[in-house]
Structures are given as structure tokens and as C-alpha cells.
Amino acid sequence: MQLIIVESPSKAKTIEKYLGGKYKVDASGGHVRDLPEKRLGVNVANNFEPNYVISADKKPVIKRLKEKVEKADKVYLATDPDREGEAISWHLQEVLGLQGKARRIEFNEISEKAVKEALKNPRDIDYNLVDSQQARRVLDRLVGYKLSPLLCKRIQNGLSAGRVQSVALKIVVDREREIQAFVPTEYWNLKASVKGDKTAAFSTLLVEKNGKKFKPANEREAAEAETAIRNGKLIVTENKKSVTSSHALPPFTTSTMQQDASAKLNMSSPMCMQVAQHLYEGIETPNGHLAFVTYIRTDSVRVSVEAQAEAREFIKNKYGEEYVPLKPNVYKSKKNAQDAHEAIRPIDLELTPEKAKAILDKNHYNLYKLIYDRFVASQMSDAKYDSAQITVTSGDYALKANGRNVKFKGYTAVYDDYRVNENSDEEESVKVIPNVKEGEELKLVSLEKEQKFTKPPTRFTDASLVKVMEDKGIGRPSTYATIISVLSKRKYTVKDGKYIVPTEIAFEITDMLTKYFDDIMDVSFTANMEDKLDDIENGGKDWHKIIAEFYPPFQEKVNFATTDGDEVTDIICEKCGAPMIRKVGRYGKFLACSSYPECSNIKSENEEVSDVKCDKCGALMVYKTGKYGKFLTCPNYPNCSNIKPLDEETTDVKCDKCGGEMVIKKGKFGKYMQCKSCKATKSMTEKVGVCPRCKRPAQKLMSKSGKVYYGCSGYPECNFMSWDLPTGETCPKCGGYIVITKDGKTKKCSEKGCNYSEKINKEK
């Protein structure tokens, strides 16, 4: 038996379909070990060596795989063909003890031909790829684990930062600030409809005055231009006619696929990658488990010679000889592209979108059609147009009309990517190019003027943010969707329609990180770091050295950010005698003992002493402010840990259990909303429009105070509590505690099994 280990069960099913009985295919479910969740897991003192651990949920997987490995004659590690996949294979080799036994295979597509070809060409683990992944993982862990606690301390709990995530957030925040600072500028559009003696009317737009670009800046300038055009002669001064061509776009990379899925299918980047992953790994269909597209994480536009030849033959048969270019279309990848894999394309051109529609759901079909059409179009002939640019002058003013008519569809017969610029007033106004001659006088049919204002920069969509990250070299194809998803999950951004809007906390995070970590938040610094990490993959750099160059100055900045604002005072710690330090936290300034961690005394700088005595040690209690507002605490903490809420009311009733004083308390949740229909509740602090459970309107909700109960002031030593007021009396029937009911009319026994009760005689 020969064992093949992949990441996902879907991929395993697809591969197993292609191989005979001597092969078994199993899945690891991704990484089998990683850095620990709740500690740094990087030995900074020992050359930044990572400490990998196996999570509890992976132990059964490893046990199963070990049993199969023992029975196997050969083991092939067939994880994804990228640095993350290479690292997973290495971890599997280490954990399963496969050194010298396992071989690595990779394929760009999950097809029978590709899998069998890979099995003929096994190789060893590529440690340059492994080191590149390790370097990224360690670097991201160091940045995240150092910056996140800092944000929690200075801003609020639950915040996180990341090496690439925080830069992406800054890009979104900077754009929002541009929008907020934008001051609209007035301008006017003048559109004139004109016609010749033998031509139909066509539209022109005022664009020049005295040979220079011109837009009327106010109503006066617009009126002057209108008068001049109405009273002057309209002469055709230029009619440029030409045949223009448009070259097909290259097949998809991960980035361009996400951009087009967002623009054309209104599909978010995370959703696009999820659907694409299914198409790559394989989907259960009536014809069995089937993979549809090649590997989906790539920044290359390269296409194999075989795939290119198949596409040309397919185009010739379906569209005709003229749609096949004389030479195959070859595209050049961007400068920093890895080019390890082909562009994204369909595996089988015979599986057309029309055939796939019957076996795929809407999202999978739409994305498959987009990938399929883009690839086919990329190998087709140029589109050709009859184009014209007509200039009409009236005195000092010039008006222009642009247009183009399709002469030969070319690749646009399959995939037309023409998009109108939403912010542009210039458009192809001529649908049928008029046959007007230079020097010909035209008649004015109509003239319209319209007041306009310049628009602020548009907010980012998933598509435009991915494009900016790619253009600036931030992140890599496999991380774009994850970054956008994390920003949303953390509530740093929200969606307004398709647009990404930063929340208030995003501004605070960005400002704080920019103040203390200007390099981390610098786009060019982040892009340069990506290049250094790529150098590891290419075998030119030791990953430990790159981390060692980065970490010391970074840690210095962390230390400064942690202590910035600290100031030694002449106030002496009453617990150990050391001077107190004035610190800045998320709730403002406070005093902390300079002997920390030996002495952990902290207190408010302007501590307000109350006239309430601590019922445990007799000291005057002090006011403190916490997450839920003000409360009283004993100043002798930690020797005395007594605390009291401010809304407690004392009674003259003694505790039936210990004899202490009983106090009136309110339930922990305070006020809440309750639906009259289904009794669902929601906190009063949240904005409630409808019942969260039954979706009834807001008027069906009512407010209730937190439930009142009675508790012993000696808590936590005495935990006696009662929903009804204790009397201090004992039940004559069973010896239990006697309490007064909420209406004040009856005394009853507090014991559940006892039915003793008596009416209260108010006259007595």
C-alpha cells in the first residue's frame, strides 16, 4: 500500500478517484502542529527558535496517520504547492517520523494526468520554502504578541495588531480621513447637441478655452460660455478617425480574481477564496468528486504550453480561425511575482460553463464561468474598433465628442472588461460616428448646463483594497482575503453596501501604532520586509538573521511605548515604602508601585475617601472606578479585600446565618429589555430595534430593573442571600428562616418544603 497525505478531505476524495487500489489518500486537516495559542512560543534568547506544539484536536488525526504510515510501503506528502503547503509537509514529516521514508509531490491541478505525473517525479522537502514560512510565522507572532497587549493596555481589552493587518487598516483609515477632509469644488458641465446638414445630432462636451483645459468654475463662467456658444459659429476643427485595438487581459491571478469577483459578482474576497478553494479541491457532483480549476493561490500569469495549445484549438473550433492570434498570447508577470505556479484556469475546457451549470450551485457556477471566460479570452485575438475624436470650436471654446464602434469583437466575444469611470464626465457620447468634415459648420440643436461638484475619493471595496495591497507589495496572494476578513471580524471595519468603513476604534489603533511604530505602519517598510522574506525562499538569506535584524529595535520601541508617560512621583507606597510611579492606562492616569512585581500596589492618584467604614477591618473605604462604574473598596488590599457596590442599602435586619448586617442588593445585570411576546431579553445598553428572537417591533419591548435581593454584608465569608427580606425569626414549624413577602403582607418560611405562613397585623 502506498499512502498519499493531503490537507483536506475534499482534495483526498478527488485524488482517490483517479488512482488505483494500491493507493490510499488521507487528509491532515491543515497544520498538525503550530506555535502555542496562549504564549509567545518563540525563544528570543536562542536564535528565535519556534516552539511548536500539537493541539488537542490534532492528536486523533496524528494517531490515525501514524497507524496508516506503519502499514504503508511508501508515503507521499501532497500538500499544496506553496510555502504554506511545504511547511505542512515538513511538520507531517517531523511528527510522523517520516525522515528518509516520505517523498514530496506537488501538482498545479487536481487532475488524473497531473497527479500521476507528480507521482513519477517525487522530490525531497524544499527547506528554503519551509524556512520562508517559518520566518513569516515567527515574525508575525513577535509583532502580534508584543503589540496586542499594548493596545489592550492603552485603549481597551480584546484588541489585536498584526504586521500586515495593521498596515492594511492604516490604508483604510487614511482614505477615510481624506474623505472627511475633502472640500468639494464647484464646476459646471456644458453639453451641446450638434448636427451637420447630412448627419444626425450627436453630443459634445465643453473641455477647452483658448487651447487649455477648461471647466466653468461658477455660474458666471458657465453663463459666459453658454452665451458665446449660442451666438458663435460651431466649426468642426478636427475629426480624428482611426482603427484602434484592445488586447485581451491575462488569465486570473489570486488578486485579479478577487477584484473581478467583487466588481462583477458582488462577492467578498473571503467568499471568493472559499468558493475558489472548493473549485480547486473538488466538489461532489452526479459524476463523482470533480475538480474544476488549477491552484488558486498564485501571482503568476504564466500558462503552460499544453494549456495554451488546447485553448487555441478550442477557440478555433468554437469561434473561427480569425479569433486565434497568429502567435500565442504570452503575458509577463509583475516584478515581484513568485511565478511558481500557472495562472488560474479551468482544468478541462470541454467542461464549459453551460455544462457546469447543471452540477454547480449559483456561487460556484458564477466564479467558474468568470475564470473560464477570462482564460479563454486571454488566448484570443485583439478586439478592433473604428474610433473617432471630433473637436468642435465656437470662438475661444472647444467641445469634444469621442466614440468607437466595434469593427471586430475578438476576445470581447467572450469577456468584455470595459468599465466606465464613475467619476468622469467624459464618456463615449457617439454611438454612431458621424461623417462630419473638418471646416464644416454645424447647427446647435440644444445646449444644457449643469452645476456639479468634485467628489471625494471613494472608499475602498474588497476589490480596490486588494488591488492597493498588491500594488504596494503588502501581503501575498494567499493573505489578502484573510486580512480583509480579520479587520471585519475584529469590528475594525464595517460594510456600507460594498464599501469598507473604518470604525472609531480603528482610528485610535492606527494613531497609537503610528505614534510608536512608524516603521511597522509604513507601507514601504512592510513591502521591503516582504521582499526580504521572499529572499529566504530563493535561498539567499538565513531566516534567523532577518528576524535578528528586526527584533532588537522593535523591542526597544515596545519598551518605550509601554512606559511612555510614566513619571516617578514623591508619593510613597504605603505597603512597601517604595516611590509610586504615575502611569497612563486606558482609564487615564493612576499610581503604581515602582517595586513591581514584588509589590503590586496600584491606586487612583486622586483617591476619594468615603465615610463608610470597612465592616471587616474598620478602615475608611475609598471610591474606585471600574468597568461597571464606581464602587467602594478597602484601602488595606490585599490584606483586606472587602468591596461594596455603591447602590447597596443597609437594613436593620441581622443575617440569620452569621448575625451580620443584611443589605439590599440589585441583580448583576441591572436593567434589561424583555419582549412581551416571547420573553427574550437584551441588555439596555444595546440599541434594540426589534426583539432579537421573534423579530417583533421595538414597542413590544419593556424595561425592567435588575431584580432586588438581600445579601449578608459579610460576603464572601457568609454567602447567605434571600429574594425576600429576612426577619431574624425562626419558623415555629421547622426551624427555618422567616421572611417577609415582597407585598409586605405576609410572613412565610423560607424552606421550600414548609408551608408555614401568617398574615402581618399592621395595627400592631
C-alpha positions in Angstrom: 0.0 0.0 0.0 1.2 3.5 -0.9 -0.1 6.4 1.2 -0.7 9.9 0.0 -1.3 12.6 2.6 -3.0 15.9 1.6 -4.6 18.7 3.6 -8.3 18.5 3.0 -10.8 15.6 2.8 -12.2 17.1 -0.4 -8.8 17.0 -2.1 -8.3 13.4 -0.8 -11.6 12.3 -2.4 -10.8 13.9 -5.7 -7.3 12.3 -5.9 -8.5 8.9 -4.7 -10.9 8.9 -7.7 -8.0 9.0 -10.1 -5.8 6.3 -8.6 -6.0 2.5 -8.5 -6.5 0.4 -5.4 -2.8 0.3 -4.3 -3.0 4.0 -3.2 -4.7 5.3 0.0 -5.3 9.0 0.3 -5.8 10.7 3.7 -6.0 14.3 5.0 -4.2 16.1 7.8 -6.8 18.8 8.0 -4.1 21.5 7.5 -1.3 22.1 10.0 -0.8 19.3 12.6 1.3 21.5 14.8 1.8 25.2 15.3 3.0 27.8 17.8 1.1 27.7 21.1 -2.0 29.8 21.4 -1.6 31.3 24.8 2.1 32.1 25.0 4.8 33.6 22.7 6.3 30.2 21.7 9.4 31.8 20.3 12.7 31.5 22.1 14.1 35.0 21.6 17.3 34.2 23.6 18.0 31.1 21.5 18.2 32.5 17.9 14.3 32.9 17.8 13.7 29.2 17.6 10.0 28.4 17.4 8.4 26.0 19.9 5.8 24.0 18.0 3.0 22.2 19.9 0.4 19.7 18.8 -3.1 20.9 19.6 -5.6 18.5 21.3 -7.8 18.3 18.2 -4.9 17.1 16.1 -3.9 14.2 18.3 -6.5 11.8 16.9 -5.5 12.8 13.4 -1.8 12.1 14.1 -2.7 8.8 15.7 -4.7 7.7 12.6 -2.0 8.8 10.2 0.7 7.0 12.2 -1.3 3.8 12.0 -1.5 4.1 8.2 2.1 5.1 7.9 3.2 1.9 9.6 1.3 -0.2 7.1 2.5 1.8 4.0 5.4 0.8 1.8 5.7 4.4 0.5 4.5 7.7 1.8 3.9 10.8 -0.4 3.3 14.2 1.0 1.0 16.0 -1.4 0.1 19.3 0.3 -0.5 22.5 -1.6 2.3 23.7 -3.9 3.3 26.8 -2.0 5.3 27.7 1.1 2.4 27.0 3.5 1.9 23.6 1.9 5.7 22.9 2.1 5.7 23.7 5.8 2.7 21.4 6.4 4.6 18.6 4.7 7.7 19.3 6.8 5.6 19.3 10.0 4.0 15.9 9.0 7.4 14.5 8.3 8.7 15.6 11.8 5.6 14.5 13.7 5.1 11.1 11.9 8.8 10.3 11.9 9.0 10.1 8.1 12.6 11.3 7.7 14.1 9.2 4.9 10.8 7.4 4.2 8.4 10.1 2.7 8.8 11.9 -0.6 7.2 15.3 -1.6 5.0 15.5 -4.6 3.2 18.6 -6.0 0.7 19.4 -8.8 -0.8 22.6 -10.0 -4.2 21.0 -10.8 -6.0 18.0 -9.3 -6.5 16.0 -12.5 -5.6 12.4 -13.2 -2.8 13.4 -15.6 -1.3 15.9 -13.1 -1.4 13.6 -10.1 0.1 10.6 -12.0 2.8 12.8 -13.4 3.6 14.1 -9.9 4.0 10.5 -8.6 6.6 9.9 -11.3 8.6 12.9 -10.1 8.8 12.9 -6.3 11.4 15.1 -4.6 12.7 16.0 -1.1 11.3 18.7 1.1 12.3 22.2 -0.1 13.8 23.7 3.1 14.0 27.2 1.6 10.2 27.2 1.3 9.9 25.8 4.9 12.3 28.5 6.3 10.4 31.2 4.4 7.1 30.1 6.1 8.8 29.8 9.5 10.2 33.3 9.2 6.8 34.8 8.4 5.1 32.8 11.2 7.8 33.8 13.8 7.8 37.5 12.7 4.0 37.7 12.8 3.9 36.1 16.2 6.5 38.5 17.6 4.7 41.6 16.3 1.2 40.3 17.2 2.1 39.2 20.7 4.0 42.4 21.5 1.6 44.9 20.1 -1.7 43.4 21.0 -1.2 43.6 24.8 -0.1 47.2 24.3 -3.3 48.1 22.6 -5.3 46.4 25.3 -3.5 48.3 28.0 -3.7 51.7 26.3 -7.1 51.6 24.5 -9.3 48.6 25.5 -9.4 44.9 26.1 -9.8 42.5 23.2 -7.8 44.4 20.6 -5.2 42.8 18.3 -2.5 44.1 15.9 -0.6 42.3 13.1 2.4 43.0 10.9 0.3 43.3 7.7 -3.2 43.6 9.2 -2.3 46.9 10.9 -0.8 48.5 7.7 -3.9 47.5 5.7 -6.1 49.1 8.4 -4.0 52.3 8.2 -4.6 52.4 4.4 -8.4 52.3 5.1 -8.2 54.9 7.9 -6.1 57.2 5.8 -8.6 57.1 2.9 -11.4 57.8 5.4 -9.5 60.9 6.7 -9.0 62.1 3.1 -12.8 61.8 2.6 -13.5 63.7 5.9 -11.1 66.4 5.0 -12.3 66.8 1.4 -13.7 70.1 0.4 -15.9 70.0 -2.7 -15.1 72.3 -5.6 -17.8 73.7 -7.8 -17.7 73.3 -11.6 -20.2 73.3 -14.5 -20.7 71.0 -17.4 -21.9 72.3 -20.7 -23.2 69.7 -23.2 -24.2 70.7 -26.7 -26.1 68.6 -29.1 -25.0 69.5 -32.7 -25.7 68.2 -36.2 -24.4 68.7 -39.7 -26.5 69.1 -42.9 -26.3 65.4 -43.7 -25.7 63.8 -40.2 -27.8 63.0 -37.2 -27.3 65.0 -34.0 -24.6 64.0 -31.6 -23.5 65.1 -28.2 -20.3 67.2 -27.4 -18.9 68.3 -24.1 -17.1 71.7 -23.3 -13.5 70.8 -22.4 -11.2 73.7 -23.5 -10.9 77.5 -23.6 -8.1 79.2 -25.5 -6.4 75.9 -26.1 -6.2 74.9 -22.4 -8.3 72.5 -20.4 -11.3 74.3 -19.0 -14.4 73.7 -16.9 -16.5 76.7 -15.8 -15.8 77.2 -12.1 -19.1 79.1 -11.3 -22.4 80.1 -12.8 -21.0 83.3 -14.2 -18.3 81.5 -16.2 -20.9 78.9 -17.3 -23.3 81.7 -18.5 -20.5 83.4 -20.4 -19.6 80.1 -22.2 -23.2 79.4 -22.9 -23.7 82.9 -24.5 -20.6 82.6 -26.6 -21.6 79.1 -27.9 -25.2 80.1 -28.7 -24.1 83.2 -30.5 -21.0 81.9 -32.2 -20.4 79.6 -35.2 -19.8 75.9 -34.4 -17.0 74.7 -36.7 -15.5 71.2 -36.9 -11.8 71.8 -36.4 -10.7 68.2 -36.0 -12.1 64.7 -36.9 -9.5 62.1 -36.0 -10.5 58.7 -37.3 -8.5 55.6 -36.6 -8.7 51.9 -36.2 -7.7 51.0 -32.6 -7.3 47.7 -31.0 -7.6 46.3 -27.5 -5.5 43.4 -26.2 -7.0 40.7 -24.1 -6.3 40.7 -20.4 -4.2 37.9 -18.9 -5.7 35.0 -17.1 -6.5 35.5 -13.4 -4.1 35.7 -10.5 -5.4 35.4 -7.0 -5.6 39.2 -6.8 -7.3 39.9 -10.1 -9.8 37.0 -9.5 -10.8 38.6 -6.2 -11.1 42.0 -7.8 -13.4 40.8 -10.7 -15.5 38.7 -8.3 -16.1 41.7 -6.2 -16.8 44.1 -9.2 -18.9 41.7 -11.3 -20.4 39.2 -8.9 -20.6 41.4 -5.8 -18.7 38.6 -4.0 -16.5 39.5 -1.0 -12.8 38.5 -1.0 -13.2 35.9 1.8 -16.2 34.4 0.0 -14.4 34.4 -3.4 -11.5 32.4 -1.9 -13.8 30.0 -0.1 -15.6 29.2 -3.4 -12.4 29.1 -5.4 -10.9 26.6 -2.8 -13.9 24.3 -3.4 -13.4 24.5 -7.2 -9.7 23.6 -6.8 -10.1 20.8 -4.3 -13.1 19.2 -5.9 -16.9 19.2 -5.4 -19.3 16.2 -5.2 -21.3 16.0 -8.4 -23.5 13.4 -10.1 -20.4 12.3 -12.0 -18.4 11.8 -8.8 -15.9 14.1 -7.0 -14.7 16.6 -9.5 -12.1 19.4 -9.5 -12.7 22.4 -11.8 -9.7 24.8 -11.7 -6.0 24.9 -11.2 -4.3 26.1 -8.0 -5.9 29.3 -6.8 -3.1 31.0 -4.8 -0.8 32.5 -7.4 0.6 35.8 -8.6 1.7 34.5 -11.9 0.0 35.0 -15.3 2.1 32.2 -16.9 0.2 29.4 -18.8 1.7 26.0 -19.7 2.4 25.4 -23.4 -0.1 22.4 -23.3 -2.9 24.5 -21.9 -2.2 27.3 -24.4 -2.4 24.9 -27.3 -5.6 23.4 -26.0 -7.2 26.8 -25.7 -6.2 27.8 -29.3 -7.7 24.7 -30.7 -10.9 25.2 -28.7 -11.2 28.8 -29.8 -10.6 27.9 -33.5 -13.4 25.2 -33.3 -15.9 27.3 -31.5 -15.3 30.9 -32.8 -13.4 30.5 -36.0 -9.8 30.9 -37.3 -9.8 34.7 -37.1 -10.3 34.6 -33.3 -7.0 32.8 -32.9 -3.9 35.1 -32.9 -1.0 34.3 -35.2 1.3 33.8 -32.2 0.1 32.6 -28.8 -0.6 35.4 -26.3 2.1 35.4 -23.6 1.8 37.6 -20.5 4.5 39.0 -18.3 4.1 38.6 -14.5 4.7 41.5 -12.2 8.2 42.2 -11.0 7.8 40.7 -7.5 5.6 37.7 -8.6 6.8 34.3 -7.4 5.9 32.6 -10.8 6.0 29.2 -9.1 2.6 28.2 -10.5 0.5 28.9 -13.5 -2.3 31.5 -13.6 -5.8 30.3 -12.5 -7.5 28.5 -15.4 -10.1 25.7 -15.9 -8.7 22.2 -15.9 -10.8 20.9 -18.7 -12.0 23.3 -21.5 -14.6 20.7 -22.6 -16.3 21.3 -19.2 -17.9 24.6 -20.3 -19.8 26.9 -18.0 -23.0 25.7 -19.8 -22.3 22.1 -18.8 -21.1 23.0 -15.3 -24.3 25.0 -14.6 -26.3 21.8 -14.2 -23.9 20.4 -11.4 -22.9 23.6 -9.5 -24.8 26.0 -7.3 -25.0 29.7 -8.1 -21.8 31.0 -6.5 -19.6 28.1 -7.7 -21.1 28.4 -11.2 -20.6 32.2 -11.4 -17.0 32.1 -10.3 -16.2 29.1 -12.5 -17.7 31.0 -15.5 -15.6 34.1 -14.7 -12.4 32.0 -14.5 -13.3 30.0 -17.6 -14.2 33.0 -19.8 -11.2 35.0 -18.7 -8.8 32.2 -19.6 -10.3 31.5 -23.0 -10.4 35.3 -23.8 -6.7 35.6 -22.8 -5.7 33.4 -25.7 -7.9 35.2 -28.3 -7.3 37.9 -30.9 -7.4 41.6 -30.2 -10.7 43.4 -30.5 -10.7 46.2 -33.2 -12.7 49.4 -33.2 -13.4 52.3 -35.6 -12.6 55.2 -33.3 -13.1 58.9 -33.7 -12.4 62.1 -31.7 -14.3 65.1 -33.0 -13.4 68.7 -31.9 -16.0 71.5 -32.5 -15.0 75.1 -31.7 -17.0 78.2 -31.1 -14.8 81.2 -30.6 -12.5 80.6 -27.7 -14.3 77.5 -26.6 -13.7 73.9 -27.8 -16.2 71.0 -27.4 -15.3 67.3 -28.0 -17.0 64.1 -28.8 -15.5 60.6 -28.5 -16.7 57.4 -29.8 -15.8 53.9 -31.1 -17.7 51.3 -33.0 -16.8 47.6 -32.9 -15.1 46.5 -36.1 -14.1 43.0 -34.9 -15.1 41.6 -31.5 -12.0 39.5 -30.9 -11.7 38.4 -27.2 -14.7 40.6 -26.2 -16.9 37.9 -27.8 -16.2 36.0 -24.6 -15.0 38.5 -22.0 -15.6 42.3 -22.1 -13.9 44.1 -19.3 -14.8 47.7 -20.4 -15.8 49.8 -17.4 -16.9 53.4 -17.3 -15.2 55.6 -14.8 -17.9 56.7 -12.4 -16.2 60.0 -11.5 -15.6 61.0 -15.2 -17.8 63.4 -17.1 -16.2 62.5 -20.4 -17.8 59.5 -22.0 -18.2 57.9 -25.3 -21.0 60.0 -26.4 -21.1 59.0 -30.0 -22.8 55.7 -30.7 -22.6 56.0 -34.4 -19.6 58.1 -35.6 -21.0 61.0 -37.7 -19.4 61.6 -41.1 -18.6 65.3 -40.5 -15.7 67.0 -42.2 -13.1 69.4 -40.9 -14.2 73.0 -41.6 -17.8 72.1 -41.7 -20.3 74.4 -39.8 -22.7 72.6 -37.5 -26.1 73.6 -36.2 -26.8 73.8 -32.4 -29.7 71.6 -31.6 -29.7 72.1 -27.8 -27.4 73.3 -25.0 -27.6 72.2 -21.4 -25.5 73.5 -18.5 -25.3 71.6 -15.1 -23.8 72.6 -11.8 -21.5 69.9 -10.4 -19.1 69.4 -7.5 -16.0 67.4 -7.3 -16.4 64.2 -5.4 -14.2 62.9 -2.5 -12.1 59.8 -3.0 -14.2 56.7 -2.9 -14.0 54.3 0.0 -12.3 51.0 -0.6 -14.2 48.0 -1.7 -12.8 44.5 -1.3 -11.6 44.7 -4.9 -9.9 48.1 -4.7 -8.3 47.3 -1.3 -6.9 44.0 -2.7 -5.5 46.0 -5.7 -3.8 48.6 -3.4 -2.3 45.9 -1.3 -1.0 44.1 -4.3 0.3 47.3 -6.0 2.1 48.3 -2.8 3.6 44.9 -2.1 1.7 44.3 1.2 0.9 40.7 2.0 0.8 37.9 -0.6 -2.0 36.3 -2.7 -2.9 33.8 0.0 -3.3 36.6 2.7 -5.5 39.3 1.0 -8.8 37.7 1.8 -7.7 36.8 5.4 -6.6 40.3 6.1 -10.0 41.8 5.0 -11.8 39.1 7.0 -9.8 39.8 10.2 -10.5 43.5 10.0 -14.2 42.8 9.7 -14.3 40.2 12.5 -12.4 42.4 14.9 -15.0 45.1 14.2 -12.3 47.5 13.0 -14.2 47.9 9.8 -17.9 47.6 8.7 -19.5 47.5 5.3 -21.7 50.3 3.9 -23.1 48.4 0.9 -19.9 47.2 -0.8 -17.7 49.9 0.7 -15.3 49.3 3.7 -15.7 51.9 6.5 -13.3 52.0 9.5 -14.9 52.1 12.9 -14.0 54.6 15.7 -11.6 52.1 17.3 -9.7 51.8 14.0 -8.7 55.4 14.2 -7.4 55.0 17.8 -5.5 51.9 16.9 -3.9 53.4 13.8 -2.9 56.7 15.7 -1.4 54.8 18.6 0.6 52.4 16.4 1.7 55.1 14.1 2.9 57.2 17.0 5.2 54.5 18.5 5.8 52.2 15.5 6.2 54.4 12.4 8.2 51.7 10.6 5.8 48.9 11.2 3.0 51.1 10.0 5.0 52.3 6.9 3.8 50.8 3.6 7.3 50.7 2.1 8.9 49.2 5.2 6.3 46.4 5.1 6.8 45.8 1.4 10.6 45.7 1.9 10.1 43.1 4.6 8.1 41.0 2.2 11.0 41.1 -0.3 13.4 40.0 2.4 11.1 37.1 3.3 11.0 36.2 -0.4 14.8 36.1 -0.4 14.7 33.3 2.1 12.6 31.3 -0.3 15.0 31.9 -3.1 17.8 30.6 -0.9 19.8 33.8 -0.4 19.1 34.6 3.2 19.2 32.9 6.6 15.8 33.5 8.2 17.2 33.8 11.7 19.3 36.7 10.6 16.3 38.7 9.2 14.4 38.3 12.5 17.6 39.2 14.4 17.9 42.4 12.4 14.3 43.3 13.0 13.7 42.4 16.6 16.0 44.5 18.9 14.9 47.9 17.6 11.3 46.7 17.6 11.6 45.6 21.2 13.1 49.0 22.1 10.0 50.7 20.7 7.7 48.3 22.6 9.5 49.2 25.8 9.2 52.9 25.1 5.5 52.7 24.2 4.9 50.7 27.4 6.5 53.2 29.7 5.8 56.5 27.8 4.0 58.8 30.1 5.4 57.1 33.3 6.7 59.5 35.9 8.3 58.8 39.2 6.5 60.8 42.0 7.3 61.7 45.6 4.3 59.7 46.7 5.4 56.7 48.9 3.8 53.3 48.6 2.0 52.6 51.9 2.7 48.9 51.6 6.4 48.7 50.9 7.7 52.2 51.1 9.0 52.5 47.5 8.1 55.6 45.4 5.0 55.4 43.3 5.1 55.8 39.5 2.4 57.8 37.6 1.3 55.7 34.7 -1.1 56.1 31.8 -3.7 53.4 31.2 -6.9 53.1 29.2 -8.9 54.7 32.1 -6.5 57.6 32.5 -3.6 58.2 34.9 -3.0 56.0 38.0 -0.3 55.3 40.5 1.7 52.0 40.6 4.4 50.9 43.0 7.9 51.1 41.5 8.8 47.8 43.2 6.5 45.8 40.9 6.3 42.8 40.6 7.5 42.4 44.3 4.8 44.9 45.3 1.7 45.1 43.1 0.1 48.1 44.8 -1.9 50.4 42.4 -4.3 53.2 43.2 -6.0 56.2 41.8 -3.9 59.3 42.1 -6.8 61.3 43.4 -8.3 58.6 45.6 -11.6 59.8 47.3 -12.1 58.6 50.9 -15.7 57.8 51.9 -17.2 57.9 55.4 -18.1 54.3 55.1 -16.2 52.0 57.5 -15.0 48.6 56.3 -17.0 46.1 58.2 -14.1 43.7 58.2 -11.1 45.8 59.3 -12.6 49.2 60.3 -10.7 51.3 57.8 -12.5 54.1 55.9 -13.4 52.7 52.4 -12.3 54.5 49.3 -14.1 55.1 46.0 -12.8 53.4 42.9 -14.0 53.3 39.3 -14.2 50.0 37.4 -15.7 48.6 34.3 -19.3 48.9 35.7 -18.9 52.3 37.4 -18.0 53.5 40.9 -17.7 51.1 43.9 -16.2 51.1 47.4 -13.1 49.1 48.3 -11.0 48.7 51.4 -7.6 50.7 51.2 -5.9 47.8 53.0 -6.0 45.5 50.0 -4.6 42.8 49.7 -4.7 42.2 53.4 -8.4 43.1 53.3 -10.3 42.5 50.0 -13.6 43.9 51.1 -15.6 45.7 48.3 -19.1 47.2 48.3 -21.3 48.4 45.4 -22.5 52.0 45.9 -26.1 51.1 45.3 -26.3 48.8 48.4 -28.8 49.9 51.0 -28.3 48.8 54.6 -31.2 47.3 56.7 -31.6 46.9 60.5 -32.1 43.1 59.9 -29.5 40.7 61.1 -28.3 37.8 59.0 -30.0 34.5 60.1 -26.8 32.6 59.4 -24.0 34.7 60.9 -25.6 37.6 62.6 -24.1 40.2 60.3 -26.0 43.2 58.8 -28.2 42.4 55.8 -28.0 44.8 52.8 -30.3 45.3 49.8 -28.6 44.4 46.5 -29.6 44.5 42.8 -29.1 41.7 40.3 -25.9 41.7 38.4 -27.4 42.5 35.0 -29.2 45.7 36.0 -31.7 47.0 33.5 -32.7 44.9 30.5 -35.2 44.7 27.8 -37.8 42.0 27.7 -40.1 41.1 24.8 -43.8 40.8 25.8 -44.3 38.1 23.2 -41.5 35.6 23.7 -39.8 36.9 26.8 -36.4 37.2 25.1 -34.1 39.7 26.9 -31.4 42.1 25.7 -29.1 44.5 27.6 -30.4 48.0 28.0 -27.0 49.3 26.9 -27.6 48.0 23.4 -29.7 49.7 20.8 -32.7 47.4 20.3 -34.9 47.9 17.2 -36.7 44.6 17.3 -36.8 41.6 19.6 -33.6 39.6 18.9 -35.5 36.3 18.8 -39.0 36.8 17.4 -38.3 40.0 15.4 -41.3 41.8 16.8 -41.1 45.7 16.7 -39.5 47.8 19.4 -42.8 48.9 21.0 -43.3 45.3 22.1 -40.3 45.6 24.5 -40.4 46.9 28.0 -37.8 47.9 30.5 -37.3 46.2 33.9 -34.9 47.0 36.8 -32.4 44.4 38.0 -34.1 42.0 40.5 -33.7 43.1 44.1 -32.4 40.6 46.7 -31.0 40.6 50.2 -27.4 39.5 51.0 -25.2 39.4 54.0 -22.7 42.3 54.3 -20.2 39.6 55.4 -19.9 38.2 51.9 -17.8 36.2 50.8 -17.2 34.6 54.2 -21.0 34.4 54.6 -22.9 33.8 51.4 -26.4 33.9 52.8 -28.9 35.6 50.4 -32.6 35.7 50.1 -35.1 37.1 47.4 -37.4 38.1 50.3 -36.5 40.3 53.4 -35.4 38.1 56.3 -36.9 38.9 59.7 -34.4 37.2 62.0 -37.1 35.0 63.3 -37.2 31.2 63.1 -40.1 29.1 61.8 -42.1 27.5 64.7 -42.9 24.5 62.5 -39.4 23.5 61.0 -36.9 26.0 62.5 -36.1 27.6 59.1 -35.8 31.3 58.4 -38.9 33.5 58.4 -39.1 36.1 55.5 -41.5 38.9 54.5 -43.0 38.6 51.1 -42.5 41.4 48.5 -46.0 42.9 49.1 -45.3 43.2 52.8 -48.5 41.5 53.9 -47.3 38.0 54.8 -44.6 36.3 56.8 -43.6 32.8 55.5 -41.0 30.2 56.0 -38.1 30.3 53.5 -37.8 26.5 53.4 -39.3 25.0 50.2 -40.9 22.0 51.9 -42.5 24.1 54.7 -45.9 25.8 54.1 -45.9 27.9 57.2 -47.2 31.5 56.7 -49.1 34.2 58.7 -50.7 37.5 57.8 -48.9 40.6 59.2 -51.1 42.6 61.5 -50.2 46.2 60.6 -52.1 47.7 63.5 -49.7 46.0 65.9 
